[in-house]
Amino acid sequence: MSVINTSPIAWLYRPYLDLGIFNGGVPHLYGIEFSYCNLINKSPVNHGTQVIYPYSFRESLLRETGMQQYKIDNPLELPNELRTKRWNNLCEHLTHYQELELTTKIKVISLLRNLCLHKAVLDYIPEMSEVEIASESVLAKLALYRAISNFSLNEDQGILKEKDLEQFEKIANYAAPKSATRLSASLQLVVQYAKNFRSLEKSEYWREIATNEIQNLQPLLDDFSYKILLSVYYRAVVFVPLLQKDKHKVIQEMDICQSYAESLTAENENQQIVALENKCIVLESRTKEALWLRDLDLAEERARKLTQMSPLEPRYCLELGEILIKQEKIEEAAKMYRSAARLGPPGTAIAWFMAGQCHEKLGELDIACDCYLASIQMDSLAISAVERLNRLAPRLGNLALVNWSNMRLSELREQQKNIVNQPRTSYIPEASSELKKAGEVIMV
């Protein structure tokens, strides 16, 4: 029996570990499967999934499942005894990577990205010049993949700088006109200049560029592909009226975004998964929109629908839990956080921590204590959980827990000067803060 089968989360997320048996689940798992099928099959899967998680997601998965033997930055580092046939197939491509055709290199890199192996992406793709980007559409796409992985790694570490957007600008300026690569780079610039750097002027500039590009693409795409792009486009460019605090415009553009998502007609399983993922992403954005508008009832309605549409997605349970807390529905929020914790990363430590807060507020101190301990078990650097436990232990009369939490809290506070180098789940007690970047990467 495989050791992976001893953990329900490892079993479900197995493709991240060794490209083993695919058991369905959330769309980003399908993204791995689609990428692998593209690599080995002559008939390509036409559409990939949008959400690709950061490197820290992979770290959380390994930590929470105890599968540290799968901790690698490059697939070639995985010991032979842990490799599946599919993993060996990927390794064979990587061993001969420099000899591969450009179209095959794209497929290999796509799979690495879906596996959250962003460091490997940077190792295999060199930074490209304007001339290289302009000369070949596949090189431009590889440059975009490199820029996204680099941005994701820096965002993970909390060291983002405007300089990180220079590669996107190079691609948006020099990639071939009428290409999805040029459009995607432009949309990245709209979103990131707005979300991370609050630059209205630059976001407006790149919105105009993206608008021209998507109009040029219409004659080149089938109906399904174009509607997906339009939905992604409106979800990105809405950051401009969001910065302007133009409520009417935000609602109007998100209505259009959702209308394109709802109008998709899927003709095969690939399109069904891609359409469902896009609908969920749009509804998640609309939930955040409702919170921004301070309409908690609307936010709750949308968040509940999300958990029904994608019941295995822990992020949606976390987001609904946060909304329920705002509405003082504490008992229901506790249930939702426990559901999120059972579903695994991202945010398992946070889910247990928030469940603990809910049970503490309900006066259920023993259950709260168990939740804080579970949070610490998921993430040994979870200082917020230790602080709560330190305050709770005396009320429970647990002297051993009092002494341990005093000692551990002292150690963690000594380490706080190095917080910037640690996974964010260790220090942020609110689900919204930890998860705000997930699902916001715009893919080609």
C-alpha positions in Angstrom: 0.0 0.0 0.0 1.3 3.4 -0.9 2.0 5.7 2.0 0.1 8.4 0.1 -3.1 6.4 0.6 -2.8 6.7 4.4 -3.8 10.4 4.2 -7.1 11.5 2.5 -5.6 14.9 1.6 -2.5 13.3 0.2 -4.6 10.8 -1.7 -6.8 13.6 -3.2 -3.8 15.9 -4.0 -1.6 13.0 -5.2 -0.8 14.5 -8.6 1.2 17.3 -6.9 3.3 14.6 -5.2 4.2 12.1 -8.0 1.7 12.7 -10.8 0.0 9.5 -9.6 -3.6 8.4 -9.8 -5.9 11.3 -10.5 -9.0 11.2 -8.3 -10.8 14.3 -9.5 -11.4 17.2 -7.1 -10.9 20.9 -7.5 -10.1 22.5 -10.9 -6.4 23.1 -10.2 -6.0 19.3 -9.9 -7.6 19.0 -13.4 -5.0 21.6 -14.5 -2.2 19.2 -13.7 -4.0 16.4 -15.5 -4.7 18.5 -18.6 -1.0 19.6 -18.7 0.2 16.1 -18.5 -2.2 14.9 -21.2 -1.0 17.7 -23.4 2.6 16.6 -22.9 2.1 12.9 -23.9 -0.8 13.0 -26.3 -0.8 14.0 -29.9 -4.3 15.5 -29.7 -4.0 18.4 -27.3 -6.3 19.5 -24.6 -7.3 22.9 -25.9 -8.0 24.7 -22.6 -6.1 24.8 -19.4 -7.3 25.9 -16.0 -6.7 29.5 -14.8 -5.7 29.1 -11.2 -2.1 28.0 -10.5 -1.1 28.0 -6.9 2.1 29.5 -5.5 5.1 27.5 -4.2 3.9 28.0 -0.6 0.8 25.9 -1.4 3.0 22.9 -2.2 5.0 23.5 1.0 1.7 23.6 3.0 0.5 20.4 1.4 3.7 18.5 2.2 3.8 19.9 5.8 0.2 19.1 6.6 0.2 15.6 5.1 3.7 14.7 6.5 4.9 13.9 3.0 8.2 15.7 3.3 10.0 13.0 1.3 8.3 14.7 -1.7 9.9 18.1 -0.9 11.7 19.1 -4.2 12.3 22.1 -6.4 12.9 20.1 -9.5 11.2 16.8 -10.5 14.7 15.2 -11.1 15.4 15.5 -7.4 12.6 13.0 -6.4 14.2 9.7 -5.4 13.7 6.9 -7.9 11.7 4.8 -5.4 9.0 7.5 -5.1 8.6 8.0 -8.8 5.6 6.8 -10.8 5.7 6.0 -14.5 4.2 9.4 -15.3 6.8 11.2 -13.1 9.6 9.4 -14.9 8.0 10.5 -18.2 8.3 14.2 -17.0 11.9 13.6 -15.9 12.8 12.1 -19.3 11.6 15.3 -20.9 13.5 17.4 -18.4 16.7 15.4 -18.9 16.6 16.2 -22.6 14.9 19.6 -22.2 17.5 21.6 -24.3 17.0 19.3 -27.2 13.2 19.5 -27.3 11.2 21.5 -29.8 9.8 24.8 -28.6 6.3 23.5 -28.7 7.2 20.6 -26.4 9.1 22.9 -24.0 5.9 24.9 -23.6 4.1 21.7 -22.5 6.8 20.7 -20.1 6.9 24.2 -18.5 3.1 24.3 -18.3 3.2 21.1 -16.2 5.9 22.4 -13.9 3.8 25.5 -13.3 0.7 23.5 -12.4 2.8 21.5 -10.0 3.8 24.7 -8.2 7.4 24.1 -9.2 8.0 27.8 -10.0 11.7 27.7 -9.1 12.3 25.0 -11.8 10.4 27.2 -14.3 13.0 29.9 -13.7 15.9 27.4 -14.0 14.7 26.1 -17.4 13.6 29.4 -19.0 16.3 32.1 -19.3 15.3 35.7 -19.2 14.6 36.8 -22.7 15.4 40.0 -24.7 12.9 42.1 -26.7 14.3 40.7 -29.9 13.7 37.1 -28.8 10.1 37.9 -27.6 9.3 39.6 -30.9 10.9 36.9 -33.0 8.8 33.8 -32.0 5.4 33.4 -30.4 6.4 30.4 -28.4 9.4 32.2 -26.9 7.1 35.1 -25.9 4.8 32.5 -24.2 7.8 31.0 -22.4 8.8 34.5 -21.3 5.3 35.1 -19.9 5.4 31.8 -18.0 8.8 32.8 -16.5 7.5 36.3 -15.6 4.4 34.8 -13.8 6.5 32.3 -11.8 9.0 34.9 -10.8 6.2 37.2 -9.7 4.5 34.4 -7.8 7.7 33.5 -5.9 8.4 37.1 -5.0 4.8 37.6 -3.9 5.1 34.5 -1.7 8.1 36.0 0.0 6.5 39.4 0.5 9.3 41.1 -1.5 7.3 42.5 -4.5 8.7 45.5 -6.3 7.5 47.4 -9.3 10.6 46.1 -11.1 9.0 42.7 -11.0 6.5 44.0 -13.6 9.2 45.0 -16.1 9.1 41.5 -17.8 5.4 41.8 -18.2 5.8 45.2 -19.9 8.5 43.8 -22.2 6.1 41.0 -23.3 3.1 43.3 -23.6 5.2 45.7 -25.8 7.1 43.2 -28.0 5.0 40.0 -28.2 3.2 39.5 -31.5 0.1 41.6 -31.9 -3.2 39.7 -31.9 -1.9 37.1 -29.5 -3.2 35.8 -26.2 0.3 36.2 -24.8 0.3 39.9 -25.4 -3.2 40.2 -23.9 -2.4 38.2 -20.8 0.7 40.3 -20.1 -1.3 43.5 -20.4 -4.0 42.2 -18.1 -1.4 41.2 -15.5 -0.2 44.7 -15.6 -3.7 46.2 -15.1 -4.3 43.9 -12.1 -0.9 44.1 -10.4 -0.4 47.8 -10.8 -3.8 48.3 -9.2 -3.7 45.6 -6.6 -0.2 45.8 -5.4 1.0 49.3 -6.2 -2.2 51.3 -6.3 -1.2 53.1 -9.5 -4.3 54.3 -11.3 -2.4 55.9 -14.1 -0.5 52.8 -15.1 -3.6 50.5 -14.7 -5.6 52.8 -17.0 -2.8 52.8 -19.5 -2.5 49.0 -19.7 -6.3 48.6 -19.7 -6.4 50.6 -22.9 -3.7 48.3 -24.4 -5.6 45.2 -23.3 -8.9 46.5 -24.7 -7.3 46.9 -28.2 -5.8 43.5 -28.0 -9.0 41.6 -27.1 -10.8 43.3 -29.9 -8.1 42.2 -32.4 -8.4 38.6 -31.1 -12.1 38.1 -31.8 -11.8 37.0 -35.4 -9.1 34.5 -34.5 -10.9 32.5 -31.8 -13.9 30.1 -31.5 -16.9 31.2 -29.5 -15.9 29.3 -26.3 -12.3 30.6 -26.3 -13.4 34.2 -26.9 -16.0 34.2 -24.2 -13.6 32.8 -21.7 -11.1 35.6 -22.6 -13.8 38.3 -22.3 -14.8 37.0 -18.9 -11.1 37.1 -17.8 -10.7 40.5 -19.4 -13.6 42.2 -17.5 -12.5 40.6 -14.2 -9.1 42.2 -14.7 -9.9 45.6 -16.0 -12.5 46.1 -13.3 -9.6 47.0 -11.0 -9.5 50.4 -12.6 -13.0 51.5 -11.5 -12.3 49.7 -8.2 -9.4 52.1 -7.6 -11.5 55.0 -8.6 -14.2 53.8 -6.1 -16.8 54.0 -8.9 -19.4 51.6 -7.5 -21.7 51.8 -10.5 -18.9 51.0 -13.0 -17.7 48.1 -10.9 -21.1 46.5 -10.7 -21.7 47.1 -14.4 -18.4 45.5 -15.5 -18.8 42.6 -13.2 -22.3 42.0 -14.5 -20.8 41.8 -18.0 -18.0 39.5 -16.8 -20.6 37.1 -15.2 -22.8 37.2 -18.3 -19.9 35.9 -20.4 -19.1 33.2 -17.8 -22.7 32.1 -17.7 -23.1 32.0 -21.5 -20.4 29.4 -22.1 -21.6 26.3 -23.8 -19.2 23.3 -23.2 -18.8 20.7 -25.8 -16.6 18.2 -23.9 -15.2 17.4 -20.5 -12.3 19.8 -20.8 -14.6 22.7 -21.6 -17.0 21.7 -18.8 -14.2 21.9 -16.2 -12.8 25.1 -17.6 -16.3 26.7 -17.7 -17.1 25.6 -14.1 -13.8 27.0 -12.8 -14.3 30.3 -14.6 -17.8 30.6 -13.1 -16.5 29.9 -9.6 -13.7 32.5 -10.1 -16.1 35.1 -11.3 -18.6 34.4 -8.4 -15.7 34.6 -5.9 -14.8 38.0 -7.3 -18.5 39.0 -7.1 -18.5 37.9 -3.4 -15.5 40.2 -2.8 -17.3 42.9 -4.7 -20.4 42.5 -2.4 -18.1 42.8 0.7 -16.5 46.0 -0.9 -20.1 47.3 -1.3 -20.7 46.3 2.3 -23.7 44.2 1.3 -23.2 41.3 3.7 -26.4 39.5 2.7 -25.4 39.5 -1.0 -21.9 38.4 -0.1 -23.3 35.5 2.0 -25.7 34.5 -0.8 -22.8 34.4 -3.3 -20.4 32.6 -1.0 -23.0 29.9 -0.2 -23.5 29.3 -3.9 -19.7 29.0 -4.3 -19.5 26.2 -1.6 -22.3 24.4 -3.5 -20.6 24.7 -6.9 -17.2 23.6 -5.7 -17.8 21.6 -2.4 -14.1 20.4 -2.2 -12.6 23.9 -2.4 -11.5 24.9 1.1 -11.0 28.6 0.1 -14.7 29.0 -0.4 -15.5 27.6 3.0 -13.0 30.0 4.5 -14.5 33.0 2.7 -18.0 32.0 3.8 -16.8 31.6 7.4 -15.4 35.1 7.3 -18.7 36.5 6.1 -20.7 34.6 8.7 -18.5 36.0 11.5 -19.2 39.6 10.2 -22.9 38.7 10.5 -22.4 37.3 14.0 -23.4 33.9 12.9 -20.7 32.4 15.0 -21.9 28.8 15.4 -22.4 28.4 11.6 -19.0 30.1 11.0 -17.3 27.5 13.3 -18.9 24.7 11.3 -17.7 26.2 8.0 -14.1 26.7 9.3 -14.0 23.0 10.4 -15.2 22.0 6.9 -12.4 24.0 5.4 -9.8 22.4 7.7 -11.0 18.9 6.7 -10.5 19.8 3.0 -6.8 20.7 3.4 -4.7 23.5 2.0 -4.5 26.3 1.4 -5.2 27.8 4.8 -5.7 24.7 7.0 -3.9 26.3 9.9 -6.0 29.4 9.6 -9.2 27.4 9.3 -8.4 25.7 12.7 -7.4 29.0 14.2 -10.6 30.7 13.1 -12.7 27.7 14.3 -11.0 28.1 17.7 -11.9 31.8 17.9 -15.5 30.9 17.1 -15.7 28.2 19.7 -14.0 30.4 22.3 -16.6 33.1 21.6 -19.4 30.5 22.1 -17.9 29.6 25.5 -16.8 26.1 24.3 -13.3 26.4 25.7 -12.2 22.7 25.4 -13.2 22.6 21.7 -11.4 26.0 21.2 -8.3 24.6 22.7 -8.4 21.5 20.5 -8.7 23.8 17.4 -5.7 25.9 18.4 -3.7 22.8 19.0 -4.7 21.5 15.6 -3.7 24.8 14.0 -0.2 24.5 15.7 0.1 21.0 14.5 -0.6 22.1 10.9 1.9 25.0 11.3 4.4 25.0 14.1 5.1 28.7 13.5 1.5 29.7 14.0 2.2 32.4 16.6 -1.4 33.7 16.6 -2.7 30.2 17.7 0.0 30.0 20.4 -1.0 33.4 21.7 -4.7 32.4 22.0 -3.7 29.1 23.6 -1.5 31.0 26.1 -4.5 33.1 27.2 -6.9 30.1 27.2 -4.8 27.5 29.1 -5.0 29.2 32.5 -8.8 29.2 32.2 -8.8 25.5 31.5 -6.5 24.8 34.5 -4.0 23.0 32.4 -0.6 23.9 34.0 1.4 21.9 31.5 -0.2 23.8 28.6 0.4 27.1 30.4 4.1 26.3 30.8 4.5 25.0 27.2 2.7 28.0 25.6 4.8 30.4 27.7 8.0 28.8 26.5 6.9 28.5 22.8 5.5 32.0 22.7 8.8 33.3 23.9 10.7 31.4 21.2 8.4 32.6 18.4 8.6 36.2 19.5 12.4 35.9 19.3 12.0 34.7 15.7 9.7 37.5 14.6 12.5 39.5 13.1 12.7 36.8 10.5 9.0 36.6 9.8 9.4 37.9 6.2 11.1 34.7 5.3 8.5 32.4 6.7 5.2 31.2 5.1 2.4 33.7 5.6 0.1 31.1 7.1 2.3 31.2 10.2 1.5 34.8 11.2 -1.8 35.9 9.7 -4.9 35.1 11.7 -7.5 36.1 9.1 -8.4 33.9 6.1 -9.0 36.8 3.8 -5.4 38.1 4.2 -3.8 34.7 3.5 -6.0 33.8 0.6 -6.4 37.1 -1.2 -3.7 36.3 -3.8 -5.0 32.8 -4.6 -6.9 32.5 -7.9 -5.9 35.9 -9.1 -3.2 34.9 -11.6 -4.4 35.4 -15.1 -3.3 32.6 -17.5 -3.0 32.4 -21.2 
